[in-house]
Amino acid sequence: MKVGIIGTGYVGLPTGVGLAELGNQVTCIDREISKIDALKAGKITLYEDGLEDLFHKNVKEGRLHFTTSMKEGVEDADLVIIAVGTPPHPVTKEADMKYIHAAATELAEYLTGYTVIATKSTVPVGTGDDVEALIQKKNPFADFDVVSLPEFLREGFAVHDFFHPDRIVVGANTEKAKNVIKELYKPFEGKTNMLFVKRRSSETIKYASNAFLAIKIHYINEMANFCEKTGADIYEVSKGMGLDSRIGPKFLNPGPGYGGSCFPKDTMAMSYMARQNNVDMTLINAAIVGNSNRKKQMANRILDAVKEIEKPKIAVLGLAFKDGTDDCRESPAMEIVGELLEQGADITAYDPKAMGTACMLVGNKIQYADNMYQVLQDADVLAILTEWNEFKTLDLNKANELMKHKKIIDCRNLIDGKQANDLGFEYQGIGR
Ligand code: NAD
């Protein structure tokens, strides 16, 4: 199948590479010239485990192409996937649709023959109707259908999730469009759940899923607070909860709050849509407020640990919003760093993959270390903010020698608290 993908970001690029690997002819389109130049020159523009090798393989085998030209990517395509950003509107926090609307309008004039336009971006309910209307207005003779094809990949596991999806949800209003998507996902037939639903249901499934996961994270963080006050251990509690098949063991890890480019914006967009439709969504609203407070609480924990020290030096391990990615968008780590900077903190940080993206956000307001031990030199407190496996191997004896004061605030519970205490560290984890 000939596929054009508009938007070559964290969703568009892994999707493009994955579809090429399945044997499709894929053209990835992005308006950012530097991104396309880099990709054409064989340089991958984001970090995802396993993506680089597949990217090179498919470019070499002639199935994966990159362009800034909408015409080149869209004409002759059987399927055009929209994977542009839907960031929160700066004022209302609803999903800002300007990139979707621009993409729909721009692609319209280049459609030839019957084409399915699939929206992979996370979009408010009813967007399929808007995209359809925009294309029809620009190109009244176009032969096309618009389907909703929400993306459920987890950053850090994008390649794995592409090839092993839990489910594929398709919101198609015509049989013809449904058959095109069935053909696309034929290699997954019998291997995953394929759910064909109304377009509006499909758009809603994505928001309902993300909001539910955000609430689950917020819930376990509140339970962690409760455990800290009562002497219970959040890991024993979440294990006991997770063994109930109605609850399940996933997303019961306490931490510094949810972040990333999806949960914060999608909960706010869902809340906005609910208000627009006069529906009360108290759970989502509570999670939004509680999660925002959580990051301030974590920053206060770190500041509290060094409140007696004049001009404390804070060592930060982890800047990405989660392990396995270089993405710092809405990263709890970055928000905590921001809070600390507001209080005039002196911060040195290290992240295995996200130093470049973090630097684009905070520049030289913090110092960057080359490894996790350099960060500890003369530090008064260590704050662990992202759950990279590498940090679990931290040699506490070495840390003991390097740090000025022996204090650890472990927002990801990566360190053995007992060992840290035995070595004389003041150690604070989460929920125990
Ligand atoms: P991103 O910002 O990484 O990438 C979007 C890309 O689209 C950018 O490279 C941008 O230059 C390009 N673009 C914007 N308008 C364009 C246009 N008119 N023509 C060509 N290119 C254009 O965004 P992302 O993280 O890939 O997210 C994309 C969508 O997928 C969002 O709606 C998001 O909510 C959703 N989503 C993201 C994830 C995730 O983990 N990142 C997971 C599921 C769904």
Residues whose N, C-alpha, C, O or C-beta is under 5 A from the ligand:
A	BS01	NAD	I6 G7 T8 G9 Y10 V11 G12 I29 D30 R31 E32 A83 V84 G85 T86 Y99 A102 A103 K120 S121 T122 E151 F152 L153 E155 S261
